[in-house]
Amino acid sequence: MNRPIKAITIKQPWAWAIAHGGKDIENRTWGTSYTGLLAIHAGAAWAEPGACDRRVIAAAEADKDENGCYDPPLHVEVEIGRAGSTRVRPTDPRYVRSAIVAVVEVVDWGVCEGYCSPWAIPGQHHWRLTNARPLAQPVHCKGRLSLWSLPNDVETAVRDQLAAQEATSRG
């Protein structure tokens, strides 16, 4: 029998950065003893600081279609009397909300004293994430605070997609 998959809700665009942008650390004010599969739930709320974060922007810039074009293009906002700023947009279809968008593995956590990842925030608990597997079809559901268990139907849909990915990768 498979161990149940736990989930955590993360605001966009941070959830996208975990699924697609190489974000290998989840910063939290609390640690966890949990290791294993973790479903990344993109919350309903938008994290404006993430929209301007250089790491998220760099990952979005690298996310090009087969023709080498941004799809959709990054949005540049210009305010009168201020310099323009590049940011990702909450209306960008990449940033699905209120859904499981990926599964990762939590391998451990700690507070690094030195440099452990460009995604690590000093003084936070750093959950180390590996093997990010974006879901081709996000599975919509309501999120929760802290670590939570997926509803049975959502877990079944997530596991079905993971099994399909594994079958495809085996050829």
N, C-alpha and C positions, 0 to 999 in steps of 0.2 A: 504494500500500500504506500502511496506517495504521501510524504509529509505535506500538510497544508501550506499553501503559499501565503505569506504575510504581505501586506501592502503598506505603503506610506503615501500620503498626499503631499505633492510638491507643486507650488505655483509655477505657471508658465512665465517666462520661457525656460526656467531652470529644468523642468521635466524634459523638455525637448533636448536641452544640452546633455542630459544624462543619456537619453536614448540615441542621439545622433551626433552630438558635438564633442564627445570625448571627456565629459565631466565625470571624473573617477572618484570624487569625494562628495559626500553629502554632509554639509555642515549642520550640526544640531547643538543645542545647548545641553543636551543629555546624551549619555551613551546608551549602549544596548548590549546585551549578551547574545542577541539573535545573530545567527549566521545562516546563510543559505539563500534560497530564492526569495527575491523581493520584487513584488509588482510595483511599478512606478505609476501612481495615479496622478494625472494632471488635474489639479484642482480647478474650481470655477473662477477663482480670483487670478488677477494678473499682477505680477511683481514688476513694477515700473523700474526699480533699480536694475533688474536683469535685462530690460530692453536697451539700456545704454551700456551694459557691461562689455568691455573690450573683448573678453573671452567668448561671450555669446555672439557678438558681432562677427568675430573672426571665424567662428564655427559656421555661422549663417552665410558668410561670404564664401566659404569653402563648399557649401552645399549647392552645387551647380547641377543643372540638368545635363543630359547627354551631349548637348551642343555647346557646353561651357558657359551657359547663361544662368543668371540668377533666376530662380523660378519659385515664387515671385521675387521681383527686385526688392532690395533693401529700400527703406523709406528714409529720406533725408528731410528733417524738419528745419525750417528756417524761421527764426523769429526776428522781427524788426529790431534793429539795433544790437542784435546778438549774432554770434557765429552760428552757422548751421551745425546740426549734430546728427550723426548717423545713429539710427536705432532700429531695432526690430519692432514690427507693428503687432498689436494684439489681434488685428484682423487678418494677419497672415494665416493661411490655412494649415501651415505646418504646426501651429500651436493649438492643437486640439485641446479642449477643456472638458472636465468632468468625465474622464475616461482613463482606463488603464492603457498606457501607451507603450510600455516596455516592461521587460523583466530583466533584472540584473542579479548578480550574486553579491551578497555582503560577505566579505572574507574576514574582516575584523574592524575594530575601531580603536581610536586613541586620540590623544591630544599631542600633536607633534611639537617638539621643542624647536626643531629646525625646519627646513624646507621638505615637505613631503609631496606636494602637488601644487600646480598653479591655481587650482580650485579651492585650496584649503584656506580658511579664514583663521588667523591666529586667535587662540583662546577658545575656539569651539571644539566640540567633539567631532572628529573626522571619521565618518563611516567610509571604509574603503570598498569601492564598487568595482566589479570586474564583469566581463562577459555580457555586455549590454546587448539585448536582443529586442529591437523595436518590433512592435506588432504591426503587421500589414493593415489590419483593421482594428482601430482602437475599440475597446470594449467599454461602452458607456455604463457608468454607475456613479453613485453618490460616494464622496470621500468621507474621511473621518480624521480626527486628531490622533496623534501618536501612531504606533503600529496597530494594524487592524487586520482581521481575517476577511478574505474575499467571500462574498455570497457564493453559494454552491454553483449557481448558473454562470456567474462571472468567472469563477475558477475553471469550470469546464471549458468555457470559450477560450480562455487564455491558454490552458493546457493543450487544447486542440490546435491552436496556432503554433505553439512551440513544437508539437509533434510534427506538424506539416513542415516547419522550417528544418527540423532535423532530417526528415525523410528527403527533402529537396537537397540538403547539403551532402547526404550520403550518395545521391545520384540515383 
